[in-house]
Amino acid sequence: MAGNQDKDSVKRDLLIAFMLIAAGAMVTGVSLVEIRAESRQDVAQATQPLQGTPAPQDQNKAPAESKPGGERPTTPPPEPARPDPRTQGAAKPVLPQAPAEKYAPPIKEKQ
C-alpha cells in the first residue's frame, strides 16, 4: 500500500506543477497580447524634447582684452578677515589639542 500512496502523491504533485506552469504561460500570453494591442502613441514622455538655444546677436564681436595686473572691480571693497574680539574665547573647542608632531632625523640615501 505504501507504493500506491507514493505514486498518488507524485501524480498529484506533477498535476499541480503542470497547472502552475500552464497558468503562468496563460498570464504571459495575455500580457503580451495587451502590450501589442496598445498604441505606441499612448506612451508618455518623461521630459519635454530639447530645444536649441538661439545664437547670440553679437557673436562676431571680439572678447575684451585682458590686462595683466589689472584691477578687479568690487563694490564694496574687500576687507581683511579680522575676528570679532567679542566672540574670542566664547566657543570651547570640541576636540582636545593635538599633540606636538615628532620629527625623526632625515633618512640617509643608500649608496
N, CA, C and O atoms as a Tinker XYZ file with bonds, in Angstrom:
   444  protein
     1  N      0.801000   -1.194000    0.000000    73     2
     2  CA     0.000000    0.000000    0.000000    64     1     3
     3  C      0.847000    1.263000    0.000000    63     2     4     5
     4  O      0.432000    2.294000   -0.528000    81     3
     5  N      2.010000    1.187000    0.579000    73     3     6
     6  CA     2.866000    2.352000    0.641000    64     5     7
     7  C      3.265000    2.784000   -0.764000    63     6     8     9
     8  O      3.438000    3.978000   -1.010000    81     7
     9  N      3.413000    1.848000   -1.684000    73     7    10
    10  CA     3.786000    2.166000   -3.051000    64     9    11
    11  C      2.684000    2.933000   -3.764000    63    10    12    13
    12  O      2.976000    3.842000   -4.541000    81    11
    13  N      1.433000    2.590000   -3.519000    73    11    14
    14  CA     0.321000    3.284000   -4.166000    64    13    15
    15  C      0.211000    4.731000   -3.675000    63    14    16    17
    16  O     -0.085000    5.633000   -4.459000    81    15
    17  N      0.447000    4.947000   -2.393000    73    15    18
    18  CA     0.360000    6.312000   -1.847000    64    17    19
    19  C      1.473000    7.181000   -2.427000    63    18    20    21
    20  O      1.258000    8.360000   -2.706000    81    19
    21  N      2.650000    6.611000   -2.607000    73    19    22
    22  CA     3.756000    7.366000   -3.181000    64    21    23
    23  C      3.449000    7.743000   -4.627000    63    22    24    25
    24  O      3.719000    8.869000   -5.044000    81    23
    25  N      2.885000    6.807000   -5.395000    73    23    26
    26  CA     2.551000    7.089000   -6.776000    64    25    27
    27  C      1.461000    8.152000   -6.859000    63    26    28    29
    28  O      1.515000    9.032000   -7.718000    81    27
    29  N      0.479000    8.072000   -5.975000    73    27    30
    30  CA    -0.611000    9.047000   -5.978000    64    29    31
    31  C     -0.096000   10.439000   -5.622000    63    30    32    33
    32  O     -0.505000   11.433000   -6.223000    81    31
    33  N      0.791000   10.502000   -4.652000    73    31    34
    34  CA     1.317000   11.818000   -4.254000    64    33    35
    35  C      2.198000   12.405000   -5.356000    63    34    36    37
    36  O      2.198000   13.620000   -5.553000    81    35
    37  N      2.953000   11.563000   -6.082000    73    35    38
    38  CA     3.782000   12.030000   -7.181000    64    37    39
    39  C      2.898000   12.546000   -8.311000    63    38    40    41
    40  O      3.167000   13.600000   -8.889000    81    39
    41  N      1.830000   11.789000   -8.625000    73    39    42
    42  CA     0.906000   12.214000   -9.672000    64    41    43
    43  C      0.257000   13.547000   -9.314000    63    42    44    45
    44  O      0.131000   14.437000  -10.155000    81    43
    45  N     -0.153000   13.670000   -8.052000    73    43    46
    46  CA    -0.800000   14.905000   -7.606000    64    45    47
    47  C      0.183000   16.077000   -7.676000    63    46    48    49
    48  O     -0.194000   17.162000   -8.119000    81    47
    49  N      1.426000   15.881000   -7.252000    73    47    50
    50  CA     2.434000   16.943000   -7.305000    64    49    51
    51  C      2.732000   17.356000   -8.744000    63    50    52    53
    52  O      2.883000   18.544000   -9.030000    81    51
    53  N      2.819000   16.365000   -9.664000    73    51    54
    54  CA     3.057000   16.677000  -11.060000    64    53    55
    55  C      1.880000   17.429000  -11.672000    63    54    56    57
    56  O      2.082000   18.334000  -12.481000    81    55
    57  N      0.662000   17.067000  -11.299000    73    55    58
    58  CA    -0.522000   17.752000  -11.804000    64    57    59
    59  C     -0.547000   19.203000  -11.323000    63    58    60    61
    60  O     -0.870000   20.103000  -12.098000    81    59
    61  N     -0.212000   19.437000  -10.062000    73    59    62
    62  CA    -0.171000   20.804000   -9.525000    64    61    63
    63  C      0.922000   21.610000  -10.230000    63    62    64    65
    64  O      0.704000   22.769000  -10.581000    81    63
    65  N      2.079000   21.013000  -10.436000    73    63    66
    66  CA     3.171000   21.712000  -11.109000    64    65    67
    67  C      2.776000   22.062000  -12.538000    63    66    68    69
    68  O      3.037000   23.176000  -12.992000    81    67
    69  N      2.146000   21.121000  -13.262000    73    67    70
    70  CA     1.716000   21.394000  -14.631000    64    69    71
    71  C      0.684000   22.514000  -14.656000    63    70    72    73
    72  O      0.732000   23.374000  -15.536000    81    71
    73  N     -0.238000   22.518000  -13.716000    73    71    74
    74  CA    -1.272000   23.562000  -13.667000    64    73    75
    75  C     -0.645000   24.932000  -13.392000    63    74    76    77
    76  O     -1.074000   25.931000  -13.968000    81    75
    77  N      0.346000   24.987000  -12.534000    73    75    78
    78  CA     1.015000   26.258000  -12.250000    64    77    79
    79  C      1.783000   26.759000  -13.467000    63    78    80    81
    80  O      1.774000   27.956000  -13.753000    81    79
    81  N      2.447000   25.858000  -14.185000    73    79    82
    82  CA     3.177000   26.260000  -15.387000    64    81    83
    83  C      2.196000   26.740000  -16.450000    63    82    84    85
    84  O      2.458000   27.736000  -17.124000    81    83
    85  N      1.066000   26.046000  -16.612000    73    83    86
    86  CA     0.069000   26.451000  -17.602000    64    85    87
    87  C     -0.521000   27.814000  -17.241000    63    86    88    89
    88  O     -0.742000   28.641000  -18.125000    81    87
    89  N     -0.778000   28.058000  -15.955000    73    87    90
    90  CA    -1.324000   29.358000  -15.538000    64    89    91
    91  C     -0.319000   30.470000  -15.807000    63    90    92    93
    92  O     -0.701000   31.554000  -16.248000    81    91
    93  N      0.943000   30.219000  -15.552000    73    91    94
    94  CA     1.976000   31.218000  -15.820000    64    93    95
    95  C      2.097000   31.518000  -17.299000    63    94    96    97
    96  O      2.282000   32.670000  -17.689000    81    95
    97  N      1.995000   30.482000  -18.131000    73    95    98
    98  CA     2.057000   30.682000  -19.577000    64    97    99
    99  C      0.856000   31.483000  -20.058000    63    98   100   101
   100  O      0.992000   32.324000  -20.947000    81    99
   101  N     -0.311000   31.238000  -19.488000    73    99   102
   102  CA    -1.502000   31.997000  -19.878000    64   101   103
   103  C     -1.368000   33.465000  -19.495000    63   102   104   105
   104  O     -1.719000   34.343000  -20.284000    81   103
   105  N     -0.869000   33.741000  -18.306000    73   103   106
   106  CA    -0.688000   35.133000  -17.868000    64   105   107
   107  C      0.323000   35.834000  -18.773000    63   106   108   109
   108  O      0.129000   36.993000  -19.138000    81   107
   109  N      1.386000   35.145000  -19.132000    73   107   110
   110  CA     2.388000   35.722000  -20.026000    64   109   111
   111  C      1.783000   36.017000  -21.390000    63   110   112   113
   112  O      2.021000   37.083000  -21.958000    81   111
   113  N      1.002000   35.078000  -21.921000    73   111   114
   114  CA     0.371000   35.274000  -23.219000    64   113   115
   115  C     -0.588000   36.449000  -23.222000    63   114   116   117
   116  O     -0.581000   37.255000  -24.152000    81   115
   117  N     -1.416000   36.552000  -22.184000    73   115   118
   118  CA    -2.361000   37.670000  -22.093000    64   117   119
   119  C     -1.613000   38.996000  -22.000000    63   118   120   121
   120  O     -2.019000   39.980000  -22.617000    81   119
   121  N     -0.540000   39.030000  -21.245000    73   119   122
   122  CA     0.246000   40.260000  -21.108000    64   121   123
   123  C      0.849000   40.672000  -22.437000    63   122   124   125
   124  O      0.834000   41.853000  -22.783000    81   123
   125  N      1.383000   39.712000  -23.190000    73   123   126
   126  CA     1.976000   40.036000  -24.487000    64   125   127
   127  C      0.931000   40.540000  -25.464000    63   126   128   129
   128  O      1.203000   41.453000  -26.243000    81   127
   129  N     -0.252000   39.963000  -25.434000    73   127   130
   130  CA    -1.329000   40.420000  -26.318000    64   129   131
   131  C     -1.718000   41.855000  -25.971000    63   130   132   133
   132  O     -1.926000   42.668000  -26.871000    81   131
   133  N     -1.817000   42.173000  -24.707000    73   131   134
   134  CA    -2.185000   43.541000  -24.298000    64   133   135
   135  C     -1.098000   44.537000  -24.680000    63   134   136   137
   136  O     -1.402000   45.660000  -25.083000    81   135
   137  N      0.148000   44.144000  -24.559000    73   135   138
   138  CA     1.238000   45.058000  -24.911000    64   137   139
   139  C      1.199000   45.365000  -26.401000    63   138   140   141
   140  O      1.386000   46.516000  -26.795000    81   139
   141  N      0.960000   44.359000  -27.234000    73   139   142
   142  CA     0.898000   44.583000  -28.675000    64   141   143
   143  C     -0.342000   45.367000  -29.070000    63   142   144   145
   144  O     -0.322000   46.095000  -30.062000    81   143
   145  N     -1.418000   45.231000  -28.311000    73   143   146
   146  CA    -2.664000   45.900000  -28.663000    64   145   147
   147  C     -2.602000   47.400000  -28.388000    63   146   148   149
   148  O     -3.314000   48.174000  -29.027000    81   147
   149  N     -1.766000   47.815000  -27.453000    73   147   150
   150  CA    -1.681000   49.237000  -27.116000    64   149   151
   151  C     -1.042000   50.013000  -28.252000    63   150   152   153
   152  O     -0.179000   49.503000  -28.966000    81   151
   153  N     -1.476000   51.246000  -28.408000    73   151   154
   154  CA    -0.893000   52.102000  -29.429000    64   153   155
   155  C      0.413000   52.677000  -28.906000    63   154   156   157
   156  O      0.538000   52.966000  -27.716000    81   155
   157  N      1.373000   52.841000  -29.783000    73   155   158
   158  CA     2.668000   53.391000  -29.378000    64   157   159
   159  C      2.551000   54.866000  -29.030000    63   158   160   161
   160  O      3.421000   55.393000  -28.337000    81   159
   161  N      1.514000   55.545000  -29.481000    73   159   162
   162  CA     1.373000   56.974000  -29.216000    64   161   163
   163  C      0.910000   57.247000  -27.791000    63   162   164   165
   164  O      0.996000   58.383000  -27.325000    81   163
   165  N      0.434000   56.256000  -27.110000    73   163   166
   166  CA    -0.044000   56.443000  -25.748000    64   165   167
   167  C      1.079000   56.468000  -24.725000    63   166   168   169
   168  O      0.844000   56.773000  -23.555000    81   167
   169  N      2.282000   56.155000  -25.143000    73   167   170
   170  CA     3.411000   56.120000  -24.215000    64   169   171
   171  C      3.766000   57.549000  -23.817000    63   170   172   173
   172  O      3.978000   58.402000  -24.679000    81   171
   173  N      3.830000   57.806000  -22.530000    73   171   174
   174  CA     4.129000   59.150000  -22.037000    64   173   175
   175  C      5.628000   59.417000  -22.119000    63   174   176   177
   176  O      6.449000   58.514000  -21.964000    81   175
   177  N      5.957000   60.670000  -22.366000    73   175   178
   178  CA     7.359000   61.073000  -22.403000    64   177   179
   179  C      7.662000   61.807000  -21.106000    63   178   180   181
   180  O      6.926000   62.713000  -20.717000    81   179
   181  N      8.734000   61.423000  -20.441000    73   179   182
   182  CA     9.047000   61.973000  -19.130000    64   181   183
   183  C      9.482000   63.433000  -19.203000    63   182   184   185
   184  O      9.117000   64.220000  -18.329000    81   183
   185  N     10.246000   63.814000  -20.213000    73   183   186
   186  CA    10.718000   65.189000  -20.323000    64   185   187
   187  C     10.316000   65.764000  -21.666000    63   186   188   189
   188  O     10.058000   65.024000  -22.616000    81   187
   189  N     10.266000   67.055000  -21.740000    73   187   190
   190  CA     9.956000   67.721000  -22.998000    64   189   191
   191  C     11.135000   67.558000  -23.950000    63   190   192   193
   192  O     12.274000   67.445000  -23.497000    81   191
   193  N     10.891000   67.542000  -25.255000    73   191   194
   194  CA    12.010000   67.453000  -26.191000    64   193   195
   195  C     12.922000   68.667000  -26.064000    63   194   196   197
   196  O     12.470000   69.767000  -25.747000    81   195
   197  N     14.197000   68.453000  -26.311000    73   195   198
   198  CA    15.164000   69.536000  -26.187000    64   197   199
   199  C     14.983000   70.542000  -27.312000    63   198   200   201
   200  O     14.735000   70.172000  -28.460000    81   199
   201  N     15.109000   71.810000  -26.971000    73   199   202
   202  CA    15.021000   72.868000  -27.971000    64   201   203
   203  C     16.353000   73.597000  -27.994000    63   202   204   205
   204  O     16.956000   73.842000  -26.949000    81   203
   205  N     16.807000   73.938000  -29.186000    73   203   206
   206  CA    18.072000   74.638000  -29.314000    64   205   207
   207  C     17.957000   76.070000  -28.827000    63   206   208   209
   208  O     16.898000   76.684000  -28.955000    81   207
   209  N     19.028000   76.608000  -28.272000    73   207   210
   210  CA    19.029000   77.991000  -27.824000    64   209   211
   211  C     19.401000   78.888000  -28.989000    63   210   212   213
   212  O     20.247000   78.516000  -29.802000    81   211
   213  N     18.794000   80.052000  -29.092000    73   211   214
   214  CA    19.137000   80.939000  -30.206000    64   213   215
   215  C     20.567000   81.449000  -30.062000    63   214   216   217
   216  O     21.075000   81.626000  -28.955000    81   215
   217  N     21.200000   81.681000  -31.208000    73   215   218
   218  CA    22.571000   82.177000  -31.201000    64   217   219
   219  C     22.587000   83.631000  -30.745000    63   218   220   221
   220  O     21.683000   84.390000  -31.092000    81   219
   221  N     23.596000   84.035000  -29.972000    73   219   222
   222  CA    23.667000   85.435000  -29.539000    64   221   223
   223  C     23.868000   86.361000  -30.737000    63   222   224   225
   224  O     24.501000   85.989000  -31.726000    81   223
   225  N     23.320000   87.572000  -30.633000    73   223   226
   226  CA    23.378000   88.528000  -31.737000    64   225   227
   227  C     24.797000   89.044000  -31.969000    63   226   228   229
   228  O     25.204000   89.273000  -33.108000    81   227
   229  N     25.544000   89.224000  -30.881000    73   227   230
   230  CA    26.887000   89.785000  -31.014000    64   229   231
   231  C     27.939000   88.679000  -30.995000    63   230   232   233
   232  O     28.919000   88.750000  -30.254000    81   231
   233  N     27.724000   87.674000  -31.809000    73   231   234
   234  CA    28.644000   86.540000  -31.843000    64   233   235
   235  C     29.945000   86.898000  -32.548000    63   234   236   237
   236  O     30.993000   86.330000  -32.239000    81   235
   237  N     29.892000   87.817000  -33.475000    73   235   238
   238  CA    31.084000   88.203000  -34.220000    64   237   239
   239  C     31.974000   89.170000  -33.439000    63   238   240   241
   240  O     33.083000   89.481000  -33.873000    81   239
   241  N     31.505000   89.633000  -32.318000    73   239   242
   242  CA    32.239000   90.600000  -31.511000    64   241   243
   243  C     33.433000   89.920000  -30.838000    63   242   244   245
   244  O     33.305000   88.808000  -30.326000    81   243
   245  N     34.568000   90.568000  -30.837000    73   243   246
   246  CA    35.771000   90.017000  -30.215000    64   245   247
   247  C     35.676000   90.185000  -28.693000    63   246   248   249
   248  O     35.076000   91.146000  -28.212000    81   247
   249  N     36.258000   89.264000  -27.948000    73   247   250
   250  CA    36.238000   89.406000  -26.495000    64   249   251
   251  C     37.104000   90.577000  -26.049000    63   250   252   253
   252  O     38.029000   90.992000  -26.748000    81   251
   253  N     36.784000   91.097000  -24.873000    73   251   254
   254  CA    37.539000   92.231000  -24.343000    64   253   255
   255  C     38.973000   91.799000  -24.042000    63   254   256   257
   256  O     39.231000   90.646000  -23.696000    81   255
   257  N     39.891000   92.740000  -24.179000    73   255   258
   258  CA    41.292000   92.446000  -23.918000    64   257   259
   259  C     41.532000   92.318000  -22.419000    63   258   260   261
   260  O     40.974000   93.065000  -21.615000    81   259
   261  N     42.375000   91.355000  -22.065000    73   259   262
   262  CA    42.729000   91.207000  -20.657000    64   261   263
   263  C     43.985000   92.019000  -20.383000    63   262   264   265
   264  O     44.901000   92.072000  -21.203000    81   263
   265  N     44.011000   92.645000  -19.225000    73   263   266
   266  CA    45.159000   93.465000  -18.849000    64   265   267
   267  C     45.875000   92.789000  -17.691000    63   266   268   269
   268  O     45.270000   92.552000  -16.645000    81   267
   269  N     47.151000   92.475000  -17.862000    73   267   270
   270  CA    47.867000   91.876000  -16.734000    64   269   271
   271  C     48.008000   92.890000  -15.604000    63   270   272   273
   272  O     48.361000   94.049000  -15.824000    81   271
   273  N     47.728000   92.436000  -14.417000    73   271   274
   274  CA    47.837000   93.311000  -13.249000    64   273   275
   275  C     46.701000   94.303000  -13.167000    63   274   276   277
   276  O     46.774000   95.276000  -12.416000    81   275
   277  N     45.657000   94.068000  -13.925000    73   275   278
   278  CA    44.519000   94.975000  -13.910000    64   277   279
   279  C     43.768000   94.903000  -12.593000    63   278   280   281
   280  O     43.923000   93.958000  -11.819000    81   279
   281  N     42.966000   95.901000  -12.359000    73   279   282
   282  CA    42.221000   95.945000  -11.107000    64   281   283
   283  C     40.923000   95.167000  -11.241000    63   282   284   285
   284  O     40.327000   95.073000  -12.314000    81   283
   285  N     40.527000   94.635000  -10.152000    73   283   286
   286  CA    39.284000   93.878000  -10.104000    64   285   287
   287  C     38.208000   94.770000   -9.510000    63   286   288   289
   288  O     38.355000   95.238000   -8.381000    81   287
   289  N     37.148000   95.011000  -10.230000    73   287   290
   290  CA    36.119000   95.892000   -9.683000    64   289   291
   291  C     35.308000   95.177000   -8.606000    63   290   292   293
   292  O     34.730000   94.116000   -8.843000    81   291
   293  N     35.279000   95.765000   -7.446000    73   291   294
   294  CA    34.473000   95.207000   -6.352000    64   293   295
   295  C     33.737000   96.335000   -5.666000    63   294   296   297
   296  O     34.276000   97.420000   -5.448000    81   295
   297  N     32.510000   96.055000   -5.336000    73   295   298
   298  CA    31.720000   97.029000   -4.583000    64   297   299
   299  C     31.012000   96.279000   -3.484000    63   298   300   301
   300  O     30.258000   95.364000   -3.814000    81   299
   301  N     31.169000   96.557000   -2.288000    73   299   302
   302  CA    32.167000   97.371000   -1.610000    64   301   303
   303  C     33.525000   96.679000   -1.647000    63   302   304   305
   304  O     33.603000   95.475000   -1.893000    81   303
   305  N     34.585000   97.428000   -1.405000    73   303   306
   306  CA    35.916000   96.827000   -1.458000    64   305   307
   307  C     36.075000   95.752000   -0.382000    63   306   308   309
   308  O     35.498000   95.853000    0.701000    81   307
   309  N     36.861000   94.726000   -0.694000    73   307   310
   310  CA    37.038000   93.653000    0.291000    64   309   311
   311  C     37.815000   94.137000    1.506000    63   310   312   313
   312  O     38.684000   95.005000    1.416000    81   311
   313  N     37.477000   93.555000    2.626000    73   311   314
   314  CA    38.169000   93.896000    3.872000    64   313   315
   315  C     38.918000   92.673000    4.362000    63   314   316   317
   316  O     38.492000   91.545000    4.116000    81   315
   317  N     40.042000   92.883000    5.060000    73   315   318
   318  CA    40.762000   91.718000    5.587000    64   317   319
   319  C     39.934000   91.037000    6.676000    63   318   320   321
   320  O     39.167000   91.680000    7.394000    81   319
   321  N     40.106000   89.757000    6.776000    73   319   322
   322  CA    39.360000   88.995000    7.772000    64   321   323
   323  C     39.935000   89.263000    9.150000    63   322   324   325
   324  O     41.092000   88.949000    9.429000    81   323
   325  N     39.127000   89.834000    9.989000    73   323   326
   326  CA    39.527000   90.092000   11.380000    64   325   327
   327  C     38.465000   89.499000   12.286000    63   326   328   329
   328  O     37.282000   89.805000   12.142000    81   327
   329  N     38.873000   88.662000   13.208000    73   327   330
   330  CA    37.876000   88.084000   14.117000    64   329   331
   331  C     37.323000   89.154000   15.060000    63   330   332   333
   332  O     38.025000   90.076000   15.477000    81   331
   333  N     36.068000   88.997000   15.369000    73   331   334
   334  CA    35.414000   89.922000   16.289000    64   333   335
   335  C     35.955000   89.668000   17.692000    63   334   336   337
   336  O     35.897000   88.532000   18.164000    81   335
   337  N     36.483000   90.693000   18.379000    73   335   338
   338  CA    37.066000   90.452000   19.710000    64   337   339
   339  C     36.034000   89.984000   20.728000    63   338   340   341
   340  O     36.395000   89.342000   21.715000    81   339
   341  N     34.758000   90.291000   20.509000    73   339   342
   342  CA    33.729000   89.863000   21.474000    64   341   343
   343  C     33.494000   88.362000   21.421000    63   342   344   345
   344  O     33.082000   87.761000   22.414000    81   343
   345  N     33.754000   87.753000   20.271000    73   343   346
   346  CA    33.485000   86.317000   20.151000    64   345   347
   347  C     34.701000   85.465000   20.472000    63   346   348   349
   348  O     34.591000   84.240000   20.509000    81   347
   349  N     35.841000   86.067000   20.702000    73   347   350
   350  CA    37.042000   85.299000   21.000000    64   349   351
   351  C     36.898000   84.615000   22.349000    63   350   352   353
   352  O     36.624000   85.266000   23.358000    81   351
   353  N     37.082000   83.313000   22.362000    73   351   354
   354  CA    37.027000   82.557000   23.609000    64   353   355
   355  C     35.616000   82.175000   24.006000    63   354   356   357
   356  O     35.439000   81.516000   25.031000    81   355
   357  N     34.617000   82.552000   23.254000    73   355   358
   358  CA    33.242000   82.224000   23.613000    64   357   359
   359  C     32.953000   80.746000   23.361000    63   358   360   361
   360  O     32.275000   80.104000   24.163000    81   359
   361  N     33.455000   80.206000   22.264000    73   359   362
   362  CA    33.213000   78.802000   21.935000    64   361   363
   363  C     34.381000   77.963000   22.427000    63   362   364   365
   364  O     35.543000   78.329000   22.255000    81   363
   365  N     34.055000   76.839000   23.037000    73   363   366
   366  CA    35.096000   75.948000   23.528000    64   365   367
   367  C     35.393000   74.905000   22.455000    63   366   368   369
   368  O     34.470000   74.453000   21.777000    81   367
   369  N     36.648000   74.514000   22.283000    73   367   370
   370  CA    36.972000   73.529000   21.262000    64   369   371
   371  C     36.331000   72.177000   21.583000    63   370   372   373
   372  O     36.241000   71.778000   22.744000    81   371
   373  N     35.893000   71.489000   20.547000    73   371   374
   374  CA    35.250000   70.195000   20.731000    64   373   375
   375  C     36.293000   69.116000   20.979000    63   374   376   377
   376  O     36.113000   68.252000   21.837000    81   375
   377  N     37.380000   69.169000   20.227000    73   375   378
   378  CA    38.425000   68.163000   20.366000    64   377   379
   379  C     39.568000   68.693000   21.221000    63   378   380   381
   380  O     39.800000   69.901000   21.273000    81   379
   381  N     40.275000   67.801000   21.885000    73   379   382
   382  CA    41.442000   68.259000   22.646000    64   381   383
   383  C     42.536000   68.716000   21.689000    63   382   384   385
   384  O     42.530000   68.377000   20.506000    81   383
   385  N     43.460000   69.482000   22.218000    73   383   386
   386  CA    44.551000   69.984000   21.398000    64   385   387
   387  C     45.398000   68.826000   20.891000    63   386   388   389
   388  O     45.697000   67.893000   21.635000    81   387
   389  N     45.779000   68.891000   19.629000    73   387   390
   390  CA    46.565000   67.820000   19.027000    64   389   391
   391  C     47.955000   67.795000   19.643000    63   390   392   393
   392  O     48.508000   68.842000   19.980000    81   391
   393  N     48.525000   66.593000   19.791000    73   391   394
   394  CA    49.880000   66.512000   20.355000    64   393   395
   395  C     50.888000   67.087000   19.373000    63   394   396   397
   396  O     50.661000   67.119000   18.164000    81   395
   397  N     52.011000   67.541000   19.927000    73   395   398
   398  CA    53.062000   68.110000   19.094000    64   397   399
   399  C     53.611000   67.028000   18.170000    63   398   400   401
   400  O     53.740000   65.868000   18.560000    81   399
   401  N     53.929000   67.425000   16.947000    73   399   402
   402  CA    54.464000   66.453000   15.995000    64   401   403
   403  C     55.897000   66.108000   16.357000    63   402   404   405
   404  O     56.655000   66.948000   16.843000    81   403
   405  N     56.244000   64.880000   16.115000    73   403   406
   406  CA    57.591000   64.426000   16.413000    64   405   407
   407  C     58.347000   64.305000   15.092000    63   406   408   409
   408  O     57.818000   63.793000   14.105000    81   407
   409  N     59.548000   64.767000   15.087000    73   407   410
   410  CA    60.366000   64.733000   13.876000    64   409   411
   411  C     61.491000   63.733000   14.068000    63   410   412   413
   412  O     62.099000   63.663000   15.137000    81   411
   413  N     61.763000   62.964000   13.029000    73   411   414
   414  CA    62.855000   61.995000   13.044000    64   413   415
   415  C     64.011000   62.569000   12.243000    63   414   416   417
   416  O     63.817000   63.479000   11.438000    81   415
   417  N     65.182000   62.057000   12.453000    73   415   418
   418  CA    66.309000   62.544000   11.649000    64   417   419
   419  C     66.080000   62.167000   10.184000    63   418   420   421
   420  O     65.381000   61.194000    9.902000    81   419
   421  N     66.656000   62.919000    9.255000    73   419   422
   422  CA    66.443000   62.620000    7.834000    64   421   423
   423  C     66.968000   61.243000    7.453000    63   422   424   425
   424  O     67.938000   60.757000    8.035000    81   423
   425  N     66.327000   60.622000    6.480000    73   423   426
   426  CA    66.729000   59.291000    6.021000    64   425   427
   427  C     67.950000   59.435000    5.121000    63   426   428   429
   428  O     67.966000   60.254000    4.202000    81   427
   429  N     68.948000   58.649000    5.391000    73   427   430
   430  CA    70.166000   58.705000    4.593000    64   429   431
   431  C     69.964000   57.911000    3.320000    63   430   432   433
   432  O     69.333000   56.854000    3.318000    81   431
   433  N     70.513000   58.440000    2.234000    73   431   434
   434  CA    70.385000   57.767000    0.942000    64   433   435
   435  C     71.308000   56.564000    0.884000    63   434   436   437
   436  O     72.411000   56.579000    1.432000    81   435
   437  N     70.837000   55.516000    0.210000    73   435   438
   438  CA    71.675000   54.312000    0.049000    64   437   439
   439  C     72.662000   54.533000   -1.076000    63   438   440   441
   440  O     72.358000   55.206000   -2.061000    81   439
   441  N     73.854000   53.957000   -0.923000    73   439   442
   442  CA    74.873000   54.114000   -1.976000    64   441   443
   443  C     75.117000   52.848000   -2.707000    63   442   444
   444  O     75.943000   52.811000   -3.619000    81   443
